[in-house]
Amino acid sequence: MSLFSDWSPYTRFVQQGMTDKPYASGAFTLIAAGPPRLDSTTSLDGDGETFFPIGMVQNFSLSHNRQFNQIFELGSQRSYFVSGRTTGQLSLGRVLYHGPSLLRAMYARMSDGSAPGVVPAVVGTPNSPHNVKIAPGYSNMYLNLASDFFAQPVGLLIKMVDSNENTIGAVYAEACYVPSHSLSVESQGLLVQEQVSVQFERLVPVNINSVPLITGVSGGFVNDIFGAIGLGASASGYQDRTAPNIETGFA
């Protein structure tokens, strides 16, 4: 059946194969700070030595911007496009409930390169690329974004599972820098809130095989679309073999 002959707005959902039980939500989304880049030695098994989970996050957004140059020509109304560079950014909003501040949590694996140093690592093997000259803060409270400590990059892991705890997908933002940070509290409010904007060099997809791709009913809708673009009759078997695998490390 074709895409349009299989379409029935009164009796069917647009995307077939969805169920009422497993679903994604903010409660099943994990954000964790890690090393600046993934490599073949990076462990993704969540042993607590490589990644530091960032709790009390209230909102998260991720976006990409890609430049395009539209070229026109004399004698025609048509145009061409030339693709340019892509930049990525994300933002985090968090409640400072107890323990490390947001900047401290993001840089949990980073430490001072000098001894004894003003910046100890929170978890894992300390990553000491720089001798800190200007202290970012002490103990749990890091607020001084002017510190040369924040001239060093970190990485952020974003992983999503469904309500059955099956992995939906994961990405890793490499070489993250923090251009802005804010902390706010109100006289009539009860919460101390933090917000950061982050720029990253690239987003690395992490290959996940726990939840199969929902392609719709056989012969209809999505199957027709995937077949039309050369991915075969079913897209469920399509995988990017070059992407890292969160269960076994890198492919």
C-alpha positions as CSV (number, residue, x, y, z in Angstrom):
1,M,0.0,0.0,0.0
2,S,1.2,3.5,-0.7
3,L,1.6,6.3,1.7
4,F,-1.7,8.1,0.8
5,S,-3.9,5.1,0.3
6,D,-2.9,3.8,3.8
7,W,-3.8,7.2,5.4
8,S,-7.0,7.1,7.5
9,P,-7.3,10.2,9.7
10,Y,-10.5,9.0,11.5
11,T,-9.4,5.5,12.4
12,R,-5.6,5.3,12.6
13,F,-2.7,7.0,14.1
14,V,-0.2,8.6,11.7
15,Q,2.8,6.5,12.9
16,Q,1.8,2.9,13.3
17,G,3.6,0.6,15.7
18,M,3.5,2.9,18.7
19,T,2.3,1.4,22.1
20,D,0.6,3.0,25.1
21,K,3.1,1.7,27.6
22,P,6.8,2.5,26.9
23,Y,7.3,6.3,26.6
24,A,10.1,8.8,27.0
25,S,10.0,11.7,29.4
26,G,12.3,14.0,31.4
27,A,12.3,11.4,34.3
28,F,14.1,9.0,32.0
29,T,16.8,11.4,30.7
30,L,20.3,11.4,32.1
31,I,22.9,14.1,31.8
32,A,26.4,13.4,33.0
33,A,29.7,15.2,32.8
34,G,32.8,13.4,31.4
35,P,36.1,13.7,29.6
36,P,36.4,16.3,26.8
37,R,36.3,13.7,24.1
38,L,35.4,10.0,23.6
39,D,38.1,7.6,22.4
40,S,38.6,3.9,22.2
41,T,39.6,3.7,25.9
42,T,36.5,5.6,27.3
43,S,34.2,3.4,29.3
44,L,30.5,4.0,28.8
45,D,29.3,1.5,31.4
46,G,28.4,4.1,34.0
47,D,30.9,2.9,36.6
48,G,31.1,6.3,38.3
49,E,34.7,6.7,37.5
50,T,34.4,8.3,34.0
51,F,31.1,10.2,34.3
52,F,29.6,12.4,37.0
53,P,25.7,12.5,36.9
54,I,24.3,16.0,37.1
55,G,21.2,16.0,39.3
56,M,18.5,18.5,40.0
57,V,18.3,19.6,36.3
58,Q,15.1,21.4,35.6
59,N,15.4,22.1,31.9
60,F,17.7,21.1,29.1
61,S,17.8,22.2,25.4
62,L,20.1,21.4,22.6
63,S,20.2,23.0,19.2
64,H,22.3,23.2,16.0
65,N,22.8,26.0,13.5
66,R,23.9,25.3,10.0
67,Q,24.9,28.0,7.5
68,F,23.6,27.9,3.9
69,N,24.5,30.3,1.1
70,Q,21.7,30.6,-1.5
71,I,23.0,31.4,-4.9
72,F,20.8,32.9,-7.7
73,E,21.7,33.4,-11.3
74,L,20.7,35.9,-14.0
75,G,18.0,34.6,-16.3
76,S,16.3,32.2,-13.9
77,Q,14.1,32.2,-10.8
78,R,15.7,29.0,-9.5
79,S,18.5,28.9,-7.0
80,Y,21.3,26.7,-5.6
81,F,22.4,26.1,-2.0
82,V,26.0,25.7,-0.7
83,S,26.2,24.2,2.7
84,G,28.4,25.8,5.3
85,R,29.6,25.1,8.8
86,T,27.5,23.8,11.7
87,T,27.7,25.1,15.3
88,G,26.0,23.5,18.3
89,Q,24.9,24.8,21.7
90,L,23.0,23.6,24.7
91,S,21.7,25.1,27.9
92,L,21.0,23.7,31.4
93,G,18.8,25.0,34.1
94,R,19.3,23.5,37.6
95,V,18.2,24.0,41.2
96,L,21.1,24.3,43.7
97,Y,19.6,22.0,46.3
98,H,22.6,20.6,48.1
99,G,26.2,19.7,47.2
100,P,28.2,20.9,44.2
101,S,27.1,23.9,42.2
102,L,26.4,23.4,38.5
103,L,29.9,24.5,37.3
104,R,31.4,22.2,40.0
105,A,29.4,19.3,38.8
106,M,30.2,19.9,35.1
107,Y,34.0,20.0,36.0
108,A,33.9,17.2,38.5
109,R,36.7,15.2,36.8
110,M,38.9,18.2,36.3
111,S,41.7,19.1,38.8
112,D,44.5,21.5,39.2
113,G,47.7,20.4,37.4
114,S,49.9,21.9,40.2
115,A,50.6,20.5,43.6
116,P,48.9,20.7,46.1
117,G,46.6,22.7,43.8
118,V,43.4,24.7,44.4
119,V,41.1,22.4,42.5
120,P,40.7,18.8,43.5
121,A,38.8,16.3,41.4
122,V,35.5,14.9,42.6
123,V,35.4,11.6,40.9
124,G,37.6,9.3,38.8
125,T,41.2,9.8,37.8
126,P,42.0,13.5,37.9
127,N,42.4,15.2,34.6
128,S,45.1,17.8,35.0
129,P,45.7,19.7,31.8
130,H,46.4,23.1,33.4
131,N,47.9,24.8,36.4
132,V,45.1,27.0,37.7
133,K,46.1,30.6,38.4
134,I,42.8,32.0,39.3
135,A,40.6,29.9,41.6
136,P,37.1,29.1,40.3
137,G,35.8,28.7,43.8
138,Y,36.3,26.4,46.8
139,S,34.6,23.2,47.9
140,N,31.2,22.8,46.4
141,M,30.7,26.4,45.1
142,Y,32.3,27.3,41.8
143,L,31.0,30.7,40.5
144,N,34.0,32.5,39.1
145,L,33.7,32.0,35.4
146,A,36.6,34.4,34.9
147,S,38.9,31.6,36.3
148,D,41.4,30.2,33.7
149,F,40.1,26.8,35.0
150,F,37.1,27.2,32.8
151,A,39.2,27.7,29.7
152,Q,39.5,23.8,29.7
153,P,36.9,21.8,27.9
154,V,34.6,19.0,29.3
155,G,32.2,16.6,27.7
156,L,28.5,16.0,28.3
157,L,26.7,12.7,27.9
158,I,23.0,12.7,27.2
159,K,21.2,9.4,27.5
160,M,17.5,8.7,27.1
161,V,15.6,5.5,28.2
162,D,11.9,4.7,28.0
163,S,9.6,3.9,30.9
164,N,10.8,0.2,30.7
165,E,14.4,1.4,31.1
166,N,15.3,0.3,27.6
167,T,17.8,2.7,26.0
168,I,16.3,5.0,23.3
169,G,19.4,6.8,22.3
170,A,22.5,8.7,23.5
171,V,24.8,11.4,22.3
172,Y,28.0,12.9,23.5
173,A,28.8,16.6,23.3
174,E,32.6,16.9,22.9
175,A,34.8,19.9,23.9
176,C,32.1,21.8,25.8
177,Y,32.9,25.4,26.9
178,V,30.7,27.6,29.2
179,P,30.4,31.2,27.8
180,S,27.7,32.2,30.3
181,H,26.5,31.2,33.8
182,S,23.9,32.8,36.1
183,L,22.7,32.2,39.6
184,S,19.5,33.7,40.9
185,V,17.4,33.7,44.0
186,E,14.4,35.8,45.0
187,S,13.3,37.2,48.4
188,Q,9.9,35.6,47.9
189,G,11.3,32.4,46.4
190,L,12.5,29.2,48.0
191,L,14.9,28.0,45.4
192,V,18.4,28.9,44.3
193,Q,18.5,28.4,40.5
194,E,21.5,28.2,38.1
195,Q,21.6,28.4,34.3
196,V,24.5,27.8,31.9
197,S,24.8,28.1,28.2
198,V,27.3,25.7,26.6
199,Q,29.0,25.6,23.2
200,F,30.4,22.3,22.0
201,E,32.7,21.4,19.1
202,R,30.8,18.4,17.8
203,L,28.0,16.0,18.8
204,V,28.9,12.3,18.7
205,P,26.0,9.9,18.2
206,V,26.3,6.8,20.4
207,N,25.0,3.6,18.8
208,I,22.2,2.1,20.7
209,N,20.5,-1.2,19.9
210,S,18.2,-1.7,22.9
211,V,15.0,-0.3,21.4
212,P,14.4,-1.1,17.7
213,L,13.4,1.6,15.3
214,I,9.6,1.8,15.0
215,T,8.9,1.9,11.2
216,G,5.1,1.5,11.1
217,V,3.0,-1.3,9.6
218,S,4.5,-3.4,6.8
219,G,4.0,-1.8,3.4
220,G,2.7,1.5,4.7
221,F,3.8,5.0,5.7
222,V,7.4,4.9,7.0
223,N,8.4,1.6,5.3
224,D,7.5,3.2,2.0
225,I,9.5,6.3,2.8
226,F,12.6,4.4,3.9
227,G,12.4,2.2,0.9
228,A,12.2,5.2,-1.4
229,I,15.5,6.6,-0.1
230,G,17.4,3.4,-0.5
231,L,17.4,1.9,3.0
232,G,15.5,-1.2,2.0
233,A,12.0,-2.5,2.8
234,S,12.5,-2.0,6.5
235,A,14.6,0.6,8.2
236,S,14.9,-1.4,11.5
237,G,18.1,-3.0,10.4
238,Y,19.8,0.2,9.5
239,Q,22.7,1.1,11.8
240,D,25.7,3.5,11.7
241,R,28.6,1.1,12.2
242,T,31.0,4.0,12.7
243,A,29.2,5.3,15.8
244,P,30.3,4.2,19.3
245,N,28.2,1.6,21.2
246,I,27.1,2.5,24.7
247,E,27.0,-1.1,25.8
248,T,30.3,-2.3,24.6
249,G,32.3,0.9,24.0
250,F,33.5,1.8,20.6
251,A,32.7,-0.3,17.6
